[in-house]
Amino acid sequence: MTSTNPGLRNQAGARAFFRVAGCVLAPAGLAVSAYGFISFISYDGWDGPPASSILCFIGGFLVFAIGGMFLNAGFGGVAARYGAGETMPVVKDSASYLSDGRGIMGVGRTVDDGSHAREAHEAGPYCRSCGVRNDPDARFCDGCGGSLA
């Protein structure tokens, strides 16, 4: 059975769990780690090593790191969609610029962009004033209407 929603069966629930758990664990781990660091720095006893302060610092840091990983798992799709929305138009424009609008090895070309119709017009002259390529037997420019002769 194929699904139109790829991923886990209960992906929305897992995403919500990672977001909530990350928002709880990261600040809690940061607070415990800060407490352990401050109590280690302010330790002035000579009766033994400050083992509980060191354990609070290390344990809090680990809990903070796990919370950060949960947040990354929960918000990873949002970050990927944002990154794709920012970079893909630039990549498509660059591929179009580098390949005369046909894409590099088919990248950037879609079925309905008219690239197959553009191939028939490649033998025509360019307009001197606007730079548009025209039909092979054209006398006037399709873009600006200027004379091609």
C-alpha positions in Angstrom: 0.0 0.0 0.0 1.5 3.3 -1.0 0.9 6.5 0.9 0.8 10.1 -0.3 2.5 11.2 3.0 6.0 9.8 3.1 7.8 9.0 6.3 6.7 7.4 9.5 3.1 6.2 10.1 2.7 8.6 13.0 5.1 11.3 11.8 3.1 14.3 13.1 3.0 12.8 16.6 6.7 12.0 16.5 7.5 15.5 15.3 5.3 17.0 18.1 7.0 14.7 20.7 10.5 15.8 19.6 9.5 19.5 19.6 8.0 19.3 23.1 10.7 17.1 24.6 13.4 19.3 23.1 11.8 22.5 24.5 11.7 20.9 28.0 15.1 19.1 28.0 17.3 21.9 26.5 16.5 24.6 29.1 16.5 22.1 31.9 19.9 20.7 30.9 21.3 24.2 30.5 20.1 25.2 34.0 21.5 22.1 35.7 24.8 22.5 33.8 25.0 26.2 34.8 24.2 25.2 38.5 27.0 22.6 38.4 29.5 25.0 36.9 28.7 27.8 39.4 28.8 25.5 42.4 32.1 24.0 41.2 33.6 27.5 40.8 32.3 28.7 44.2 33.4 25.5 46.0 35.6 26.3 49.0 35.6 23.2 51.0 38.7 21.3 51.8 37.1 18.0 52.9 36.9 16.4 49.4 36.4 16.9 45.7 33.2 18.6 44.5 32.0 15.4 42.7 28.3 16.4 42.7 29.1 19.7 41.1 31.1 18.1 38.3 28.4 15.5 37.8 25.7 18.2 37.6 27.8 20.1 35.0 28.5 17.0 32.8 25.0 15.5 33.2 23.3 18.9 32.5 25.4 19.4 29.4 24.4 15.9 28.1 20.7 16.6 28.8 21.1 19.9 27.0 22.7 18.2 24.0 20.0 15.6 23.8 17.4 18.3 24.0 19.1 20.1 21.1 19.1 16.9 19.0 15.3 16.5 19.8 14.7 20.1 18.6 16.8 19.4 15.5 14.7 16.3 14.7 11.4 18.2 15.4 12.2 21.2 13.4 14.4 19.7 10.7 11.6 19.7 8.1 10.9 23.3 8.6 14.6 24.2 8.2 14.8 22.0 5.1 11.8 23.7 3.5 13.1 27.1 4.3 16.5 26.3 2.9 15.0 24.9 -0.3 12.8 27.9 -0.7 15.8 30.2 -0.4 18.3 28.3 -2.6 16.4 26.5 -5.3 15.2 29.7 -7.2 18.9 30.8 -7.3 20.1 27.4 -8.5 17.3 27.3 -11.2 18.2 30.8 -12.4 21.9 29.9 -12.5 21.3 26.8 -14.5 19.0 28.7 -16.9 21.7 31.4 -17.3 24.5 29.0 -17.9 22.6 26.8 -20.5 20.6 29.3 -22.6 17.4 28.4 -20.7 17.4 24.6 -21.4 19.0 23.5 -18.1 22.2 21.6 -17.6 21.6 17.9 -18.5 17.9 18.4 -18.0 18.1 20.1 -14.6 15.9 23.2 -14.4 13.8 22.1 -17.4 10.2 21.2 -16.8 7.7 19.5 -19.1 5.6 22.6 -19.7 8.3 25.3 -20.0 8.4 25.1 -23.8 12.0 24.1 -24.1 11.2 21.7 -26.9 9.6 24.5 -28.9 12.6 26.7 -28.2 14.9 24.1 -29.9 13.3 24.7 -33.3 14.1 28.5 -33.2 17.8 28.1 -32.4 18.8 28.7 -36.0 17.3 32.2 -36.1 19.1 35.5 -35.8 19.5 37.6 -32.6 18.0 41.1 -32.5 20.7 43.9 -32.3 18.7 46.1 -30.0 17.1 43.7 -27.4 19.0 40.4 -27.9 16.0 38.1 -28.5 16.5 35.1 -30.8 13.9 35.1 -33.6 12.6 32.6 -36.2 15.0 31.8 -39.1 12.9 33.6 -41.7 11.8 36.6 -39.5 12.4 40.1 -40.8 11.3 41.9 -37.6 12.1 41.1 -33.9 9.5 39.3 -31.9 10.5 41.1 -28.7 10.9 44.8 -29.7 9.6 44.9 -33.3 12.8 46.3 -34.7 14.2 45.4 -38.1 16.5 42.4 -38.2 18.1 43.3 -41.6 
